Amino acid sequence: MPNYRRSTHSSGYSSNPRAKGVTTLVITALLVVGIFLGIKVLSRSSSSDESNTTNSDEIQTLESVLNGVNLPLNTQNVNGTETESTKQACTGTISSISTQDKIVALTFDSLSITDYADQMLTTLKNENVPAFFFVTGDFATAHADIMQKISADGFGIGNHGDTHADFTTLEASDVITQITNATTKIETAIGKAPTHFMRPPYNKESTSISQTIRDQGYCPILWSIDSIDWKEASNSEDVVNAVTGHLQPGGIIWMNFGHQTASDALPQIIQKVREAGYAFVDLRDYIAIPEKK
C-alpha cells in the first residue's frame, strides 16, 4: 500500500477554459462580420444592378471571412452536452487519452489526508486547471465539506471504491458492492452521483475486474505518468521531475490529494507542463461512457 504522507499543517478551485475560448471566438467572429457589413452598407451603390452584384460579392466575401475565423467544431447535442460519439470509447481500462495533441489530464486519488486540500484546490482554481478526483466512499463520508468544494467548483469526481480494498483479492460480487457503496456515499456528500469514471484501488486490476467495472457503467481509469508523490523519500522537486520528465500526448497524471509534497509541487508542475507546450484537459471531455454487455 502506498505510504501516503501526512503533515501537521492545514489550511479553494476550476472554471471551464474551453467554454471561455468558445465565447471569445464567437464574439470575435460577430465583431468581424459586423464591421465588414457596416463598411459594405456605407459603400453600397444606388444602382439596383450594382446592388445585386454587391450582395453576391458580400455573401462570397462573408463566407471567406467566417472561414478564416477558427471557430470550434460543434460537438454538443440538443441538451447542451458533448456527444459520446466524439469521445474515446471505453472498451477496456484507460491509461491515457488516445491523441497526438499535446494535452494531459491531471487526476488525484483522495483517501484520508486533507491537510493541504484547500491549498491544492486554490492552486487549481487560480491557475484555471481542470482536474479529476477519484474518491473513496469513506473519504466522501468523512469529508463532505471538501467534497462539496470540489463539486461546486466544477471538478470531476469519480469512484475509487468504498474502503480502498484491493479488487484483485475480491470476488466480483464484492467488487460490485465496493463500487455501489462508494457511489451512494459520494451522492450523499455532494447531492449527485459521481461521474462515469472509476479508478481501481492501488491501481490494480485485471481483465475480469475491468469488465465488472464497465458492467456497472463506469470506465476504469489508470494513469501513464506517476508523480511518485506517494514515496516517503520524495520531495517536491522529485515530484515535479517525475511528471515533467514523462510528459506525452494524452498522458494521465496520477497524484495524491491533500499532503504537503503534492501541494508544494503542484504550482511548479502546472507551470512547467505549460512551458513544455502542453494544455491541461478534463477527462470527461475525452472518454465516453462504457457500453454495458
Residue frames relative to the residue before (quaternion, step in Angstrom):
aa qw qx qy qz dx dy dz
M 1.0000 0.0000 0.0000 0.0000 0.00 0.00 0.00
P 0.5219 -0.6440 0.4483 0.3345 3.59 -0.84 0.88
N 0.3775 -0.7249 0.5353 0.2133 3.52 -1.04 0.80
Y 0.1137 -0.8262 0.5502 0.0421 3.57 0.12 1.29
R 0.3100 -0.7950 0.4945 0.1654 3.56 -0.48 1.20
R 0.2656 -0.7467 0.5899 0.1544 3.53 -1.25 0.55
S 0.1538 -0.7392 0.6389 0.1471 3.51 -1.35 0.20
T 0.5019 -0.6659 0.4567 0.3100 3.57 -1.12 0.50
H 0.5834 0.5800 -0.3749 0.4274 3.58 1.28 -0.13
S 0.0529 -0.7743 0.6277 0.0600 3.54 -1.25 0.46
S 0.2957 -0.7564 0.5121 0.2796 3.40 -0.75 0.15
G 0.1639 0.5364 0.2071 -0.8016 3.57 -3.53 -8.93
Y 0.9150 0.3438 0.1701 0.1253 4.59 0.55 -0.47
S 0.5209 -0.7853 0.1357 0.3058 4.92 -0.19 0.19
S 0.2861 -0.7262 0.5977 0.1831 3.46 -0.75 0.97
N 0.5468 -0.6425 0.4368 0.3121 3.57 -1.24 0.44
P 0.2970 -0.7865 0.5094 0.1838 3.62 -0.36 1.16
R 0.6010 0.5670 -0.3672 0.4272 3.59 1.12 -0.60
A 0.6448 0.5184 -0.3245 0.4585 3.59 1.00 -0.83
K 0.6455 0.5099 -0.3268 0.4653 3.58 0.98 -0.82
G 0.6462 0.5319 -0.3211 0.4431 3.56 1.00 -0.82
V 0.6329 0.5278 -0.3238 0.4648 3.56 1.01 -0.84
T 0.6576 0.5200 -0.3115 0.4474 3.58 0.89 -0.95
T 0.6602 0.5143 -0.3061 0.4538 3.57 0.90 -0.92
L 0.6744 0.4998 -0.2989 0.4539 3.58 0.90 -0.90
V 0.6493 0.5149 -0.3205 0.4589 3.59 0.97 -0.83
I 0.6487 0.5088 -0.3177 0.4685 3.58 0.95 -0.87
T 0.6368 0.5302 -0.3229 0.4573 3.59 0.99 -0.86
A 0.6576 0.5164 -0.3085 0.4536 3.57 0.94 -0.90
L 0.6655 0.5049 -0.3029 0.4587 3.56 0.95 -0.88
L 0.6368 0.5213 -0.3292 0.4630 3.59 1.00 -0.75
V 0.6498 0.5172 -0.3156 0.4589 3.57 0.94 -0.90
V 0.6689 0.4978 -0.2976 0.4649 3.57 0.93 -0.93
G 0.6546 0.5297 -0.3136 0.4388 3.57 0.97 -0.88
I 0.6593 0.4962 -0.3031 0.4767 3.56 0.95 -0.89
F 0.6468 0.5374 -0.3146 0.4403 3.57 0.92 -0.90
L 0.7021 0.4570 -0.2749 0.4719 3.58 0.84 -1.00
G 0.6080 0.5597 -0.3530 0.4387 3.60 1.07 -0.69
I 0.6568 0.5012 -0.3016 0.4759 3.57 0.95 -0.88
K 0.6592 0.5205 -0.3071 0.4474 3.56 0.97 -0.87
V 0.6436 0.5294 -0.3244 0.4475 3.58 0.99 -0.84
L 0.6633 0.5150 -0.3004 0.4523 3.58 0.97 -0.87
S 0.7559 0.3919 -0.2047 0.4828 3.57 1.03 -0.77
R 0.4205 0.7411 -0.4502 0.2670 3.60 1.27 -0.01
S 0.4326 -0.6980 0.5154 0.2451 3.57 -1.00 0.84
S 0.5148 -0.6440 0.4751 0.3074 3.58 -1.18 0.61
S 0.5535 0.6152 -0.3918 0.4022 3.59 1.19 -0.33
S 0.4816 -0.6771 0.4720 0.2946 3.57 -0.89 0.93
D 0.6384 0.5171 -0.3387 0.4587 3.61 1.02 -0.81
E 0.6700 0.4894 -0.3011 0.4700 3.53 0.94 -0.94
S 0.6181 0.5574 -0.3400 0.4378 3.55 1.12 -0.74
N 0.6475 0.5182 -0.3223 0.4565 3.56 0.98 -0.88
T 0.6505 0.5131 -0.3091 0.4670 3.54 1.02 -0.91
T 0.6455 0.5297 -0.3157 0.4506 3.55 1.00 -0.90
N 0.6447 0.5296 -0.3273 0.4435 3.57 0.95 -0.88
S 0.6428 0.5205 -0.3158 0.4649 3.54 1.03 -0.87
D 0.6619 0.5056 -0.3031 0.4630 3.53 0.96 -0.93
E 0.6283 0.5563 -0.3346 0.4288 3.55 1.04 -0.85
I 0.6514 0.5253 -0.3155 0.4475 3.53 0.95 -0.92
Q 0.6788 0.4888 -0.2954 0.4616 3.56 0.89 -0.95
T 0.6888 0.4752 -0.2894 0.4647 3.55 0.92 -0.92
L 0.6143 0.5517 -0.3404 0.4498 3.55 1.06 -0.76
E 0.6279 0.5333 -0.3329 0.4589 3.56 1.02 -0.79
S 0.6679 0.4998 -0.3064 0.4585 3.54 0.98 -0.88
V 0.6178 0.5400 -0.3446 0.4561 3.58 1.09 -0.71
L 0.6850 0.4840 -0.2827 0.4655 3.55 0.89 -0.97
N 0.6267 0.5388 -0.3360 0.4517 3.56 1.06 -0.73
G 0.6689 0.5120 -0.2958 0.4505 3.54 1.15 -0.58
V 0.6197 0.5146 -0.3500 0.4782 3.57 1.28 -0.19
N 0.3520 -0.7778 0.4892 0.1784 3.56 -0.66 1.14
L 0.0299 0.8112 -0.5795 0.0731 3.54 0.38 1.28
P 0.5001 -0.6643 0.4577 0.3149 3.59 -1.01 0.76
L 0.5726 -0.5755 0.4553 0.3655 3.52 -1.24 0.50
N 0.4311 -0.6850 0.5185 0.2759 3.55 -1.08 0.69
T 0.0133 0.8136 -0.5786 0.0562 3.55 -0.40 1.24
Q 0.5430 0.6248 -0.3996 0.3937 3.58 1.18 0.52
N 0.3774 -0.7037 0.5496 0.2453 3.52 -1.17 0.62
V 0.7622 -0.4007 0.2437 0.4463 3.57 -1.28 -0.01
N 0.6639 0.4959 -0.3078 0.4676 3.58 1.17 -0.40
G 0.5684 -0.6350 0.3673 0.3725 3.57 1.28 0.05
T 0.6132 0.5318 -0.3624 0.4581 3.58 1.23 0.16
E 0.5826 -0.6044 0.4114 0.3550 3.53 -1.10 0.67
T 0.4751 -0.6905 0.4648 0.2854 3.57 -0.88 0.88
E 0.5465 -0.6437 0.4329 0.3156 3.55 -1.02 0.84
S 0.6061 0.5921 -0.3575 0.3927 3.61 1.11 -0.62
T 0.6503 0.5131 -0.3249 0.4563 3.58 1.19 -0.38
K 0.6684 0.5207 -0.2843 0.4487 3.59 1.25 -0.20
Q 0.6204 -0.5360 0.4297 0.3784 3.52 -1.32 0.34
A 0.4366 -0.7110 0.4883 0.2559 3.57 -0.79 1.02
C 0.3060 -0.7309 0.5805 0.1878 3.54 -1.10 0.75
T 0.0899 0.8170 -0.5578 0.1148 3.56 0.05 1.31
G 0.7749 0.0850 -0.0640 0.6231 3.56 1.32 0.09
T 0.7079 -0.3900 0.3230 0.4924 3.57 -1.18 -0.47
I 0.2688 -0.7775 0.5548 0.1243 3.58 -0.87 1.03
S 0.1015 -0.8001 0.5898 0.0402 3.57 -0.82 1.04
S 0.7869 0.0268 -0.0256 0.6160 3.57 1.25 -0.31
I 0.5281 -0.5995 0.4938 0.3433 3.54 -1.31 0.38
S 0.3958 -0.7258 0.5121 0.2331 3.57 -0.86 0.95
T 0.4099 0.6813 -0.4978 0.3464 3.58 -0.12 1.31
Q 0.3451 -0.6961 0.5796 0.2458 3.54 -1.33 0.31
D 0.4772 0.6650 -0.4359 0.3741 3.57 1.31 0.03
K 0.4725 -0.6700 0.4953 0.2872 3.54 -1.14 0.66
I 0.3279 0.7087 -0.5419 0.3108 3.50 0.27 1.39
V 0.0611 -0.7721 0.6304 0.0519 3.55 -1.23 0.52
A 0.2789 -0.7375 0.5902 0.1731 3.56 -1.22 0.54
L 0.2658 -0.7704 0.5657 0.1257 3.55 -0.85 1.04
T 0.0121 0.8110 -0.5829 0.0483 3.58 -0.69 1.08
F 0.1702 -0.7757 0.6032 0.0747 3.53 -1.20 0.68
D 0.2679 -0.6962 0.6341 0.2035 3.53 -1.24 0.60
S 0.1484 -0.7951 0.5860 0.0497 3.57 -0.89 0.98
L 0.0309 -0.8369 0.5452 -0.0376 3.56 -0.43 1.24
S 0.8108 -0.2143 0.1814 0.5136 3.58 0.39 -1.16
I 0.6618 0.5234 -0.3162 0.4338 3.61 1.08 -0.62
T 0.0065 -0.8197 0.5712 -0.0424 3.56 -0.83 1.01
D 0.3220 0.7999 -0.4722 0.1832 3.60 1.27 0.04
Y 0.8015 0.2100 -0.0920 0.5523 3.58 0.97 -0.86
A 0.2379 0.8051 -0.5085 0.1916 3.58 1.18 0.58
D 0.6845 0.4927 -0.3010 0.4451 3.59 0.82 -0.97
Q 0.6442 0.5248 -0.3287 0.4489 3.59 0.96 -0.84
M 0.6733 0.4992 -0.3022 0.4541 3.58 0.93 -0.88
L 0.6588 0.4992 -0.3111 0.4690 3.57 0.96 -0.82
T 0.6338 0.5247 -0.3247 0.4664 3.57 1.04 -0.76
T 0.6333 0.5296 -0.3265 0.4604 3.59 0.96 -0.83
L 0.6675 0.5043 -0.2989 0.4591 3.58 0.88 -0.94
K 0.6705 0.4924 -0.2983 0.4680 3.57 0.96 -0.87
N 0.6816 0.5003 -0.2922 0.4469 3.58 0.83 -0.95
E 0.7287 0.4058 -0.2221 0.5050 3.57 1.07 -0.76
N 0.3838 -0.7568 0.4565 0.2675 3.59 1.32 0.05
V 0.3676 0.7262 -0.4813 0.3253 3.54 0.95 0.98
P 0.3296 -0.7176 0.5709 0.2247 3.61 -0.76 0.96
A 0.0143 0.7927 -0.6089 0.0248 3.57 -1.05 0.69
F 0.2535 -0.7617 0.5805 0.1363 3.53 -1.25 0.46
F 0.1935 -0.8069 0.5552 0.0571 3.55 -0.88 1.04
F 0.1773 -0.7530 0.6261 0.0978 3.56 -0.83 1.04
V 0.0793 -0.8489 0.5189 -0.0614 3.52 -0.48 1.31
T 0.3748 -0.6996 0.5562 0.2464 3.57 -1.01 0.80
G 0.6245 -0.5295 0.4147 0.3970 3.53 -1.26 0.38
D 0.6264 0.5460 -0.3321 0.4464 3.57 1.01 -0.79
F 0.6532 0.5040 -0.3142 0.4697 3.61 0.97 -0.85
A 0.6461 0.5354 -0.3235 0.4374 3.59 0.92 -0.89
T 0.6764 0.4870 -0.2897 0.4705 3.56 0.98 -0.82
A 0.7187 0.4646 -0.2510 0.4523 3.57 0.90 -0.93
H 0.8078 0.2088 -0.0748 0.5462 3.59 1.08 -0.69
A 0.0209 0.8418 -0.5368 0.0526 3.56 0.77 1.07
D 0.6131 0.5611 -0.3539 0.4290 3.61 1.07 -0.67
I 0.6654 0.4757 -0.2950 0.4939 3.59 0.97 -0.83
M 0.6121 0.5496 -0.3433 0.4533 3.57 1.01 -0.78
Q 0.6719 0.5018 -0.2953 0.4577 3.58 0.95 -0.87
K 0.6132 0.5253 -0.3438 0.4795 3.60 1.10 -0.64
I 0.6476 0.5214 -0.3156 0.4573 3.56 0.90 -0.95
S 0.6971 0.4769 -0.2673 0.4638 3.57 0.86 -0.99
A 0.6662 0.5282 -0.3079 0.4271 3.59 0.89 -0.95
D 0.7211 0.4239 -0.2496 0.4879 3.57 1.06 -0.64
G 0.6230 -0.6308 0.3091 0.3440 3.57 1.23 0.38
F 0.4450 0.6786 -0.4783 0.3357 3.59 1.18 0.18
G 0.5081 -0.6451 0.4793 0.3099 3.55 -1.14 0.61
I 0.1274 -0.7727 0.6183 0.0664 3.56 -1.10 0.74
G 0.0499 -0.8126 0.5805 -0.0182 3.53 -0.77 1.08
N 0.6186 -0.5714 0.4286 0.3274 3.50 -1.41 0.23
H 0.0519 -0.7995 0.5983 0.0091 3.59 -0.93 0.93
G 0.6558 -0.4815 0.2991 0.4986 3.54 1.23 0.53
D 0.5976 -0.6039 0.3988 0.3452 3.54 -1.20 0.48
T 0.8366 0.1205 -0.0152 0.5342 3.58 0.72 -1.07
H 0.4985 -0.6645 0.4097 0.3770 3.60 1.28 0.27
A 0.2637 0.7646 -0.5332 0.2482 3.56 0.98 0.88
D 0.5218 -0.6208 0.4920 0.3165 3.56 -1.18 0.64
F 0.3655 -0.7713 0.4794 0.2042 3.59 -0.37 1.25
T 0.6231 0.5675 -0.3510 0.4080 3.59 1.08 -0.61
T 0.6753 0.4616 -0.2931 0.4949 3.60 1.27 -0.20
L 0.6568 0.5349 -0.2879 0.4467 3.58 1.30 -0.09
E 0.5152 -0.5745 0.5297 0.3520 3.51 -1.33 0.36
A 0.6634 -0.5167 0.3545 0.4089 3.58 -1.20 0.49
S 0.6412 0.5327 -0.3312 0.4420 3.60 0.98 -0.80
D 0.6600 0.4981 -0.3056 0.4722 3.57 1.07 -0.72
V 0.5949 0.5449 -0.3549 0.4724 3.57 1.13 -0.64
I 0.6458 0.5154 -0.3127 0.4685 3.57 0.96 -0.87
T 0.6428 0.5202 -0.3181 0.4637 3.58 0.98 -0.82
Q 0.6289 0.5339 -0.3265 0.4613 3.58 1.01 -0.82
I 0.6778 0.4931 -0.2855 0.4647 3.56 0.95 -0.89
T 0.7121 0.4669 -0.2712 0.4487 3.58 0.76 -1.02
N 0.6379 0.5185 -0.3353 0.4603 3.60 1.00 -0.74
A 0.6481 0.5076 -0.3181 0.4701 3.59 0.99 -0.84
T 0.6229 0.5473 -0.3328 0.4491 3.57 0.99 -0.82
T 0.6617 0.5146 -0.2977 0.4569 3.57 0.92 -0.93
K 0.6917 0.4819 -0.2787 0.4600 3.58 0.90 -0.91
I 0.6354 0.5107 -0.3296 0.4762 3.58 1.03 -0.73
E 0.6509 0.5131 -0.3117 0.4647 3.57 0.97 -0.86
T 0.6288 0.5287 -0.3286 0.4660 3.58 1.04 -0.74
A 0.6849 0.5078 -0.2829 0.4395 3.57 0.98 -0.87
I 0.8259 0.2415 -0.0960 0.5003 3.60 0.85 -0.92
G 0.5252 -0.6784 0.3906 0.3337 3.59 1.25 -0.01
K 0.7604 0.2011 -0.1730 0.5928 3.57 1.25 0.29
A 0.6002 -0.5817 0.4074 0.3681 3.55 -1.21 0.47
P 0.5526 -0.5848 0.4571 0.3791 3.60 -1.14 0.45
T 0.6062 -0.5525 0.4163 0.3923 3.55 -1.26 0.28
H 0.6814 -0.5592 0.3285 0.3392 3.55 -1.32 0.25
F 0.5340 0.5968 -0.4313 0.4155 3.60 1.05 0.71
M 0.0500 -0.7898 0.6114 -0.0003 3.54 -1.10 0.76
R 0.1360 -0.7769 0.6089 0.0847 3.59 -0.85 0.93
P 0.3921 -0.7194 0.5157 0.2504 3.60 -0.60 1.06
P 0.5452 -0.6303 0.4370 0.3383 3.62 -0.90 0.86
Y 0.8217 0.1655 -0.1906 0.5109 3.54 -1.12 0.82
N 0.4465 -0.7009 0.4376 0.3433 3.60 1.30 0.19
K 0.4922 0.6463 -0.4258 0.3984 3.56 1.15 0.69
E 0.1860 0.7727 -0.5859 0.1584 3.54 -0.83 1.02
S 0.2297 -0.7369 0.6146 0.1628 3.54 -1.35 0.00
T 0.7141 -0.4251 0.3130 0.4598 3.57 -1.27 0.07
S 0.6849 0.4802 -0.2893 0.4654 3.58 0.92 -0.88
I 0.6414 0.5089 -0.3280 0.4713 3.58 1.01 -0.76
S 0.6220 0.5401 -0.3311 0.4601 3.57 0.99 -0.83
Q 0.6662 0.4926 -0.3023 0.4712 3.58 0.96 -0.85
T 0.6291 0.5347 -0.3302 0.4575 3.57 1.00 -0.79
I 0.6437 0.5179 -0.3136 0.4681 3.56 0.97 -0.87
R 0.6866 0.4785 -0.2859 0.4668 3.57 0.89 -0.93
D 0.6154 0.5511 -0.3425 0.4475 3.57 1.09 -0.64
Q 0.6636 0.4769 -0.2959 0.4946 3.57 1.23 -0.43
G 0.6032 -0.5983 0.3384 0.4046 3.57 1.30 0.11
Y 0.6079 0.5414 -0.3502 0.4633 3.57 1.29 0.25
C 0.3223 -0.7049 0.5915 0.2222 3.53 -1.20 0.57
P 0.3545 -0.7441 0.5207 0.2225 3.63 -0.67 1.04
I 0.0941 -0.8107 0.5778 -0.0121 3.55 -0.74 1.15
L 0.0898 -0.7633 0.6373 0.0560 3.57 -0.83 0.98
W 0.4725 -0.6579 0.5011 0.3047 3.63 -0.86 -0.83
S 0.2841 -0.7458 0.5715 0.1910 3.55 -1.29 0.29
I 0.7427 0.3018 -0.1865 0.5679 3.60 1.29 -0.24
D 0.1703 -0.7963 0.5783 0.0507 3.56 -0.46 1.27
S 0.3369 -0.7729 0.5057 0.1827 3.59 -0.60 1.13
I 0.2680 -0.7961 0.4754 0.2617 3.59 1.32 -0.38
D 0.3217 0.7602 -0.5102 0.2414 3.60 1.10 0.51
W 0.5978 0.5802 -0.3485 0.4296 3.58 1.27 -0.27
K 0.5658 0.6091 -0.3928 0.3932 3.59 1.18 -0.31
E 0.5404 -0.6602 0.4224 0.3062 3.56 -0.85 0.98
A 0.7420 0.4305 -0.2302 0.4594 3.57 0.95 -0.87
S 0.5423 0.6473 -0.4053 0.3503 3.60 1.19 -0.21
N 0.1747 -0.7477 0.6276 0.1283 3.55 -1.21 0.64
S 0.7445 -0.4170 0.2566 0.4538 3.59 -1.25 0.10
E 0.6315 0.5336 -0.3371 0.4504 3.60 1.02 -0.74
D 0.6220 0.5332 -0.3321 0.4675 3.59 1.03 -0.77
V 0.6658 0.5115 -0.2976 0.4544 3.56 0.95 -0.92
V 0.6402 0.5189 -0.3197 0.4675 3.59 0.95 -0.90
N 0.6841 0.4906 -0.2822 0.4600 3.59 0.87 -0.95
A 0.6340 0.5422 -0.3317 0.4404 3.59 1.02 -0.78
V 0.6858 0.4632 -0.2794 0.4869 3.57 1.05 -0.78
T 0.7449 0.4267 -0.2434 0.4514 3.58 0.65 -1.11
G 0.6480 0.5297 -0.3225 0.4422 3.58 1.14 -0.48
H 0.7538 0.3397 -0.1965 0.5270 3.59 1.26 -0.22
L 0.2659 0.7804 -0.5250 0.2114 3.58 1.13 0.52
Q 0.0973 0.7649 -0.6299 0.0929 3.53 -1.10 0.83
P 0.6131 -0.5581 0.3887 0.4019 3.62 -1.07 0.59
G 0.8308 0.1857 -0.1598 0.4998 3.55 -0.84 1.00
G 0.3742 0.7629 -0.4683 0.2422 3.57 1.22 0.15
I 0.2324 -0.7298 0.6254 0.1491 3.54 -1.18 0.68
I 0.2405 -0.7963 0.5463 0.0980 3.55 -0.58 1.22
W 0.2030 -0.7775 0.5876 0.0946 3.56 -0.92 0.96
M 0.1003 0.7650 -0.6300 0.0885 3.54 -0.77 1.12
N 0.3705 -0.7051 0.5544 0.2414 3.55 -1.33 0.22
F 0.4278 -0.7620 0.4528 0.1769 3.49 -0.89 1.08
G 0.8260 0.3812 -0.2305 0.3455 3.50 -1.15 0.71
H 0.7234 0.4267 -0.2873 0.4604 3.62 1.08 -0.34
Q 0.7190 -0.5283 0.2659 0.3651 3.52 -1.23 0.59
T 0.6448 0.5366 -0.3446 0.4214 3.60 0.85 -0.86
A 0.6700 0.4863 -0.2917 0.4791 3.57 0.92 -0.91
S 0.6521 0.5206 -0.3112 0.4549 3.58 0.97 -0.84
D 0.6659 0.5029 -0.2987 0.4631 3.59 0.94 -0.88
A 0.7054 0.4793 -0.2615 0.4519 3.57 1.00 -0.82
L 0.5615 0.6774 -0.3764 0.2902 3.58 1.07 -0.74
P 0.6810 0.4736 -0.3310 0.4498 3.68 0.74 -0.84
Q 0.6565 0.5049 -0.3125 0.4653 3.60 1.00 -0.76
I 0.6178 0.5378 -0.3416 0.4610 3.57 1.04 -0.75
I 0.6546 0.5121 -0.3152 0.4582 3.58 0.86 -0.95
Q 0.6760 0.5022 -0.2953 0.4513 3.58 0.85 -0.96
K 0.7270 0.4502 -0.2560 0.4509 3.59 0.76 -1.01
V 0.6013 0.5430 -0.3572 0.4648 3.59 1.08 -0.63
R 0.6790 0.4741 -0.2861 0.4820 3.57 0.95 -0.86
E 0.6288 0.5301 -0.3371 0.4582 3.59 1.00 -0.74
A 0.6574 0.4949 -0.2987 0.4835 3.58 1.18 -0.56
G 0.5882 -0.6212 0.3462 0.3850 3.59 1.28 0.11
Y 0.5421 0.6205 -0.3974 0.4040 3.58 1.26 0.26
A 0.2416 -0.7402 0.6092 0.1503 3.54 -1.26 0.57
F 0.4077 -0.6855 0.5460 0.2564 3.55 -1.13 0.69
V 0.0720 -0.8046 0.5893 0.0121 3.58 -0.93 0.91
D 0.5024 -0.6338 0.5100 0.2927 3.51 -1.37 0.35
L 0.5050 -0.6706 0.4532 0.2998 3.58 -0.73 1.03
R 0.6279 0.5781 -0.3414 0.3937 3.57 1.01 -0.80
D 0.6543 0.5203 -0.3099 0.4529 3.58 1.19 -0.47
Y 0.7661 0.4047 -0.1714 0.4689 3.58 1.21 -0.34
I 0.7559 0.3361 -0.1872 0.5297 3.61 1.12 -0.55
A 0.3639 -0.7652 0.4994 0.1804 3.58 -0.79 1.07
I 0.5926 -0.5241 0.4667 0.3953 3.52 -1.35 0.25
P 0.4527 -0.7049 0.4612 0.2925 3.62 -0.79 0.89
E 0.4281 -0.6742 0.5369 0.2719 3.52 -1.21 0.58
K 0.3744 -0.7300 0.5290 0.2171 3.56 -0.82 1.03
K 0.5338 -0.6085 0.4760 0.3439 3.55 -1.19 0.56
